[in-house]
Amino acid sequence: MHYEECPAPARLQPYVSHFWFVRGAPTARYEKILPGPLAHLILNLSAPYRLINPFAVAPDKGSTEVAVGFYSGIQRSYLVSENPSHLFNVGAALRPYGMAAFTDVPPVQLQDKVQDTDGFLPGFADLRAGLADAEPALAFAALEGFLTARLHDRVDQRTREAVALLAAGDLPVSGLARRLGISESTLQRIMLRDCGLTPKSYADVCRFYRFVNAAARLPADGAGGRELLALADYYDQPHLIRTFRRFSGFTPSEYLRLIRQHGPEYATFVPVDSPTAAR
């Protein structure tokens, strides 16, 4: 598997964290994708993926195909993907307000889902025609050119600051509003307008993401409930287990068993053998 990423160019940096490129055989047929603080604009250069609704009674009754250009907004629960036999994708990792700089579609319509880009970012899928055998540098240049041509700067600076602070560490919404010198109602309004998320929802995703990445790097000789609690400062072990299952579908012990099998680099893209194992 070849994976490569590079920072977004300076002009795009306020909205795009980095570009990434992946090519090779997947580790497993299925993977569980856990929530994180960035959205992803993805150009698929391989065969289509199948996204499976893990809550459907029968997996084949709750799936959708994603083919060429698609966008995965900020998710507040896990996704399950059936991979093609060979992965070949290039993508841009966007901040939660990032897509607001490239389309007029309200951000609230883009979160908590994966959708084809044709309806709100026309022309993105057309990039595939010139990238059939592209190396990372050419693919990144294509993404940069496409996004730069559509860039319009209209995201509130206070939203940018709020997102950066929430991604950096735990911060109550009331404390965040004070740091920014605004009321909680104003903070709520601008985050919903620019990100399509409330400050609390985004804070919960960021907190889980920090926790799960730290847990994935714990020593392989085992971690007790008390040690896991200390990593994330959850109230008690039942709260930790409920929250972990809501975001990942795993108990902490189930998750750690898989990560110790595959390695910490799979912290948020967890290989699983079947759709039912991913529930």
Secondary structure as UniProt FT lines:
FT   STRAND          2..7
FT   TURN            10..15
FT   STRAND          16..24
FT   STRAND          30..33
FT   STRAND          39..44
FT   STRAND          49..52
FT   TURN            54..55
FT   HELIX           59..61
FT   STRAND          63..66
FT   STRAND          69..72
FT   STRAND          79..82
FT   STRAND          87..94
FT   TURN            96..97
FT   HELIX           98..101
FT   HELIX           107..109
FT   TURN            110..112
FT   STRAND          114..116
FT   HELIX           117..119
FT   TURN            122..123
FT   HELIX           125..130
FT   TURN            132..133
FT   HELIX           136..150
FT   HELIX           157..168
FT   HELIX           173..180
FT   HELIX           184..195
FT   HELIX           199..216
FT   TURN            220..221
FT   HELIX           225..232
FT   HELIX           237..248
FT   HELIX           252..262
FT   HELIX           264..266
FT   STRAND          269..272
FT   TURN            275..278
//
